[in-house]
Each structure stands twice: as C-alpha cells, then as structure tokens.
C-alpha cells in the first residue's frame, strides 16, 4: 500500500508537522511548479497554497529558479509569504539524493552546477524518448507539448506524453516500468555529489535541508554515515515529515536531527495534478521555520505577502 501523508490539507488551521499541537501558522516548504516537473504555474501554486489555508509556502523546483519572480508577484497579490528555494539533484555512488536549498543567492558555482544538471536532464529526456519511440508511440515534440514555459524537461513530462498517447493510464504507472531507474529505457543524467552541493549552498548563503532522506519507497537511500558527511559539510536540516516516510522513518529522521541539532521540516512535495500529494498535508513547525530563515545569510529574503 502507498504510504500517505500524516495530515490532511484543510483551509482551516491544522495540525503542524509533528501533528501534536494546533498552530496559528501553516507552513509547507516543498512544492513544484511547471518550471520543473509540476503541472501548475508558479503563480497558481502560490494561489492554491493560500486557498489551502497555508501562511507560508516554498517554491522548490528542480535545479532552477525560473519560477521565483512569478511566485513572488503572486505572493503579494494573494497575501501569503513565499520562500524562494531549489531542489538540487545529487547522487552518491549511484544513489539519488535530493537537497532542498532555501534562500541561496542566485549566482556563482551553485548555479553553474544547476544549469549543468538542467542541460543533462534535457539531453537525457531526448535519449529516453528515442529509446521509447522504438516500442511505443511517442515523440519528443509530444513531450515538449506537455511542459510549461521555461520548464526543465524530464521524466514526468515523458510520462504525461505517454498518458496523452494512451500508452499508460497515469504518471505512476509510467514510472513503475517504462520510466523506472531499472527499466529498459533508463538513461542517467548528471548530478552533483551531495557533500559538495551542501558546501555550495552554504557558500551561496542558503540553508541546505535533505529532502525525504529515508524514503526507500522511491528507491535506494543512503545510510546515516553519508548524511553525517553532509552534516560535517554544513547540512542544516532534514525533511522528516513527508508522505513517503513511514512512522518509523519519521522517528529516525527526528532522532538524527535531535542528535545533530538539525532543523526538522515537513512538506507536501506538491506537484499539482502530477502526483497525489496535496498542499499542506505535512507542514513545518513555526519555530523550525523561524530558525531556518534566521540561518540564511544571503540577500534573498522571504517574500512577504501577509
């Protein structure tokens, strides 16, 4: 059975990330727009977050900041605070790791690495579509038609094209076989080493938080020793509350965070219609959020809409 979120999205004040105390603030620090692999524009992600009763939302598209400006404009219109972030694709010995970077300065070596990853995703998508096209009806032009403006083309857009062509019923089915990492059409892409990524995020004045660190439902995960290397390099938090974590994995993340005095966050990992994740289904405690903002040293502040 699929692991589901620990809390329900509601327009009313809801349980916080630990789901033990009512809070006057609801904070979701992990969402995606159609600038990467979500299905909703940055402005609509922010508007939907406000409608869902959130006070703070972070836009964290994969390897890009192309949605930041639109999200900031929307924040001021709808009256919600927006945290500008990124989800950085990393890899350690063949294992995929996602690193959330909050409020980094949009320049320098970190952003050079992101552009390299983004370009690699595009060429990877082209090669995967070429392989798929030998066996199923799909073209790269059809994949492009599924993506938003300035989107980083990736496997979710291929999945959407497969759905549109009637090859599979939904994205999840596409990823179970045709687009899986162990599937016959898989092609790798460039991803930075996670320890180096943490170092670059800190150098850019950002706050690095490891996304869904123990979500083995997604594939192989690294052990605590690798996470401790990242901590030594400057990792500042763990995303403990996530729908792909079991209660035991949430507990382990919280215990590890307590041992190393790390931030603990909770998030939806919202992708619009692309995935079942709902805005606000997991949230971050206000004290953890305030600490996160205080730890950022760049000039990239939170966009205040409230």
C-alpha positions in Angstrom: 0.0 0.0 0.0 1.1 3.5 -0.7 2.4 5.5 2.3 0.2 8.6 2.7 0.7 11.9 4.4 0.4 12.3 8.1 -2.1 15.2 8.0 -4.9 16.3 5.7 -4.8 19.5 3.8 -7.5 21.9 5.1 -8.4 25.5 4.7 -8.7 25.7 8.5 -5.8 25.9 11.0 -4.5 22.3 11.0 -2.0 20.1 12.8 1.6 21.1 12.4 4.4 18.8 11.1 4.5 16.7 14.2 0.7 16.6 14.3 0.6 17.1 18.0 -0.3 20.8 18.6 -2.5 23.3 16.9 -0.6 26.2 15.4 -1.6 29.6 14.1 0.7 29.2 11.2 0.7 26.6 8.5 4.0 26.2 6.6 4.7 24.0 3.5 8.4 24.1 2.4 8.5 21.9 -0.6 6.4 22.4 -3.8 7.0 22.3 -7.5 5.6 24.2 -10.5 5.6 23.7 -14.2 9.1 25.3 -14.3 10.3 21.9 -13.4 8.1 18.8 -13.1 4.9 20.2 -11.6 1.7 20.8 -13.6 0.8 24.2 -12.2 2.3 27.6 -12.9 4.3 29.2 -10.0 1.6 31.9 -9.6 -1.1 29.2 -9.3 1.0 27.1 -6.8 1.0 30.2 -4.6 -2.7 31.0 -5.1 -3.6 27.3 -4.4 -1.4 27.4 -1.3 -3.3 30.4 0.0 -6.7 28.7 -0.8 -5.5 25.6 1.2 -5.0 27.8 4.3 -1.2 28.0 4.2 0.5 31.1 5.6 4.0 30.2 4.1 4.9 28.2 1.0 8.3 27.5 -0.5 8.7 27.0 -4.3 11.5 24.5 -4.8 11.6 23.5 -8.4 14.3 21.0 -9.6 17.6 22.7 -10.5 16.0 26.0 -11.4 15.0 29.4 -10.1 12.9 30.3 -13.2 9.7 30.4 -11.2 10.9 32.7 -8.4 9.7 36.0 -9.9 6.2 34.8 -10.7 5.8 33.2 -7.3 7.0 36.5 -5.6 4.4 38.5 -7.6 1.7 36.1 -6.7 2.6 36.2 -3.0 2.0 40.0 -2.9 -1.3 39.6 -4.7 -2.8 36.8 -2.6 -1.3 37.7 0.8 0.9 34.7 1.6 4.7 34.5 2.4 6.9 32.7 -0.2 10.3 31.2 0.5 12.4 31.0 -2.7 14.2 27.7 -2.9 15.5 24.9 -5.2 15.6 21.1 -5.1 19.1 20.1 -6.2 19.6 16.7 -7.9 22.5 14.9 -6.2 24.0 11.4 -6.5 26.2 9.3 -4.2 27.6 6.1 -5.6 24.6 5.6 -7.9 22.0 6.6 -5.2 19.8 9.6 -5.9 19.7 12.3 -3.2 17.6 15.4 -3.3 18.8 18.5 -1.4 16.5 21.4 -0.7 18.3 24.8 -0.8 16.4 27.7 0.8 17.2 31.4 0.1 20.5 31.0 -1.7 22.0 33.9 -3.7 21.1 33.2 -7.4 24.7 33.3 -8.8 28.0 31.6 -8.6 29.2 28.0 -8.7 26.0 26.5 -7.3 24.0 27.9 -10.1 26.6 26.8 -12.7 26.1 23.3 -11.3 22.4 23.6 -11.5 22.5 24.6 -15.2 24.8 21.7 -15.9 22.2 19.4 -14.3 19.3 21.0 -16.1 21.0 20.6 -19.5 21.8 17.0 -18.7 18.1 16.3 -17.9 17.1 17.7 -21.3 19.6 15.5 -23.3 18.6 12.5 -21.1 15.0 13.1 -21.9 15.8 13.2 -25.6 17.6 9.9 -25.4 14.9 8.2 -23.4 12.2 9.3 -25.8 14.4 8.0 -28.7 14.6 4.6 -27.0 10.9 4.5 -26.1 9.9 5.5 -29.6 11.2 2.2 -30.9 8.5 0.3 -29.0 5.6 2.7 -28.1 4.0 5.8 -29.8 5.8 8.9 -28.5 7.9 11.7 -30.0 10.0 14.4 -28.4 7.7 17.1 -29.8 4.8 15.5 -27.9 6.9 15.6 -24.7 7.6 19.3 -25.2 3.9 19.9 -25.6 3.4 18.6 -22.0 5.8 21.1 -20.5 5.3 24.6 -19.3 7.4 27.6 -20.4 11.0 27.5 -19.2 10.4 24.0 -17.8 13.3 21.7 -17.2 12.2 18.7 -19.4 12.3 15.4 -17.5 10.7 12.1 -17.0 7.4 13.5 -15.7 6.9 15.2 -19.0 7.6 12.0 -20.8 5.1 10.3 -18.5 2.5 12.9 -19.4 3.1 12.3 -23.1 2.7 8.6 -22.6 -0.6 9.2 -20.8 -1.8 11.6 -23.5 -1.0 8.9 -26.1 -2.9 6.2 -24.2 0.2 4.1 -23.5 -0.3 4.2 -19.7 -3.2 5.5 -17.6 -1.2 7.8 -15.3 2.2 9.1 -14.3 2.6 6.5 -11.5 2.1 3.6 -13.9 4.7 5.1 -16.3 7.3 5.3 -13.6 6.6 1.7 -12.4 8.2 0.2 -15.5 8.8 2.3 -18.6 10.5 5.2 -16.8 11.9 3.4 -13.8 15.6 3.6 -12.9 15.8 -0.1 -13.5 13.7 -0.1 -16.7 14.8 -0.9 -20.2 14.7 2.7 -21.4 16.5 4.3 -18.5 19.3 6.9 -19.2 21.2 8.6 -16.4 21.9 12.3 -16.0 24.5 14.5 -14.3 24.0 15.1 -10.6 26.4 16.7 -8.2 27.9 15.0 -5.2 25.7 15.8 -2.1 28.6 16.8 0.1 29.8 19.3 -2.5 26.2 20.5 -3.0 25.8 21.3 0.7 29.1 23.2 0.6 28.0 25.3 -2.4 24.6 26.0 -0.9 26.2 27.3 2.3 28.7 29.4 0.2 25.7 30.9 -1.5 24.2 31.9 1.9 21.4 29.3 1.6 20.1 26.8 4.1 20.5 23.1 2.9 17.9 20.6 4.1 17.9 17.0 2.9 14.6 16.0 1.3 12.8 12.8 2.3 16.1 11.2 3.4 14.8 7.7 4.2 12.0 7.3 1.6 13.0 3.9 0.3 9.7 3.6 -1.4 11.4 5.8 -4.1 14.4 3.6 -4.5 17.7 3.1 -2.7 18.6 5.5 0.1 21.9 6.4 1.7 22.8 5.4 5.3 23.4 7.6 8.2 27.2 7.7 7.6 26.6 9.7 4.3 24.2 12.0 6.0 26.7 12.7 8.7 29.3 13.6 6.0 26.7 16.1 4.7 26.3 17.4 8.2 30.0 17.9 8.6 29.9 19.9 5.3 27.2 22.1 6.7 23.8 20.3 6.2 21.3 22.2 8.4 18.1 20.1 8.3 16.2 17.0 7.5 12.7 16.8 5.9 11.3 14.3 8.3 7.5 14.7 7.7 6.8 13.5 4.1 4.2 11.2 2.7 6.9 8.7 1.5 8.2 8.2 5.1 6.8 5.6 7.4 6.2 6.5 11.0 9.5 4.7 11.8 11.4 6.7 9.2 9.9 9.9 10.6 11.1 8.9 14.0 14.6 8.1 12.8 14.9 11.4 11.0 13.7 13.3 14.1 16.2 11.3 16.3 19.1 12.0 13.9 18.1 15.7 13.8 18.0 15.9 17.6 21.4 14.2 17.8 23.0 16.8 15.5 20.9 19.8 16.3 19.4 20.0 12.8 16.2 21.6 11.6 13.2 19.4 11.2 10.8 20.2 8.4 7.6 18.8 7.0 6.3 19.4 3.5 3.8 18.2 0.8 6.2 17.9 -2.1 3.3 19.1 -4.2 3.4 18.6 -8.0 -0.1 19.8 -9.0 -2.0 17.1 -10.8 1.1 15.1 -11.5 1.1 13.3 -8.1 -1.4 12.6 -5.3 0.5 15.0 -2.9 -1.8 17.7 -1.5 -0.7 21.1 -0.3 -0.3 21.3 3.5 -0.6 17.5 4.0 2.6 17.8 6.0 3.8 21.1 7.5 6.7 22.6 9.3 6.6 23.9 12.9 6.8 27.7 13.1 9.8 27.6 15.4 11.7 25.5 12.9 10.7 27.8 10.1 11.9 30.9 12.0 15.2 29.2 12.7 15.6 28.3 9.0 15.0 31.9 7.9 17.5 33.1 10.6 20.2 30.7 9.3 20.1 32.2 5.8 23.0 34.6 5.1 22.2 35.7 1.6 20.3 38.8 0.5 17.5 36.6 -0.8 14.8 37.2 1.8 11.3 35.7 2.2 8.7 37.4 0.0 6.3 38.9 2.5 2.7 38.8 1.3 1.0 38.8 4.7 
